[in-house]
């Protein structure tokens, strides 16, 4: 019983470290990114979403070191379900609707849905091998090439002139130091999550994929959930959309791609992922349908996505209980 309490505390502290360090990184990265005069969507996609994805990356690296890459796959799948349902729903509630009518948002939404589902199809044979990893990484850079192929997609002048977010080498070095410190806390938090996840899996006879889907996936989604709510409260829907789509695309391409290159993900028994796969496909289809038909996600549609996430969690727990 004492060990269970200790590992619960380790897990909670680790989740807090991931959440805090992800938020801690955002400010420094955003100041550096504004110096480049990028659009809010692109800043959020490249910088903020990348920072929020670092927990997934470090969990992936830790899972490779501990020879349990299935945990990383479950983390990404579960995180994408969270982002497409819970994160979108909370942001839409706060912002009183989530508009996405521009060509950039519409084009990115198509790629987002495709990427969210791609790992599920690649691992259909039971293995996400090194060839699949290369394909996933290549998909990420293909999107970046599309995004930066035209200046109007990423360039922006703020208030009629270039903003100098970095004033002097001292501020720049200070932000670099904050980034390094934040990365250190991310690594520490990821290691704690992997260790506690292994303990819970053995103690409660649960599969590592399920731990990754339900627990780690939600824990690693906390930074983008936090940032999305803050962005919605400030009316920064472009930052919100960029962060959201980047938080889906980056883990499903770069993170899983790197993990597969380092250690192929073998899942001979796909049954722990059946429910997650079903809800991920369902969430992606409804998210895409709402954006395409109304070019926004209303509060009613957000409530439906929230119910979809609740149904996902309850179905996973019911499956475990009946097992």
Number of C-alpha atoms within 10 A of each C-alpha: 5 7 10 13 10 12 18 17 14 18 24 17 15 24 26 19 23 30 24 17 26 30 20 20 24 23 15 23 21 18 18 20 21 20 14 18 20 21 21 23 25 26 25 29 26 21 22 31 30 24 29 32 27 24 33 31 26 21 30 30 24 23 23 21 12 13 12 20 27 22 28 32 33 24 30 34 28 31 31 30 30 30 25 27 27 24 27 26 29 22 27 27 20 18 22 17 21 25 18 20 13 10 10 15 18 16 12 20 20 14 15 23 21 13 20 24 17 17 22 19 11 17 18 12 12 15 15 26 20 18 13 21 26 17 17 27 19 15 21 19 13 11 15 13 11 12 17 13 11 10 10 12 16 18 15 17 13 12 7 7 9 14 14 13 17 18 9 9 9 10 15 16 12 12 20 16 13 19 21 13 14 24 21 14 22 29 22 17 26 29 23 22 29 25 16 21 25 18 18 17 15 12 11 8 10 16 17 24 27 25 21 27 27 22 19 28 26 22 24 30 29 23 27 25 25 16 24 28 23 17 20 23 16 11 15 16 23 22 23 30 28 24 31 27 24 27 30 26 29 29 32 29 26 22 27 30 28 21 27 26 18 17 20 21 25 18 19 11 9 15 12 20 20 12 16 23 19 12 22 26 17 16 23 22 13 18 21 19 14 16 20 16 9 12 17 18 27 20 19 14 19 25 19 15 25 20 15 21 23 13 13 23 18 12 15 18 14 11 12 14 8 6 6
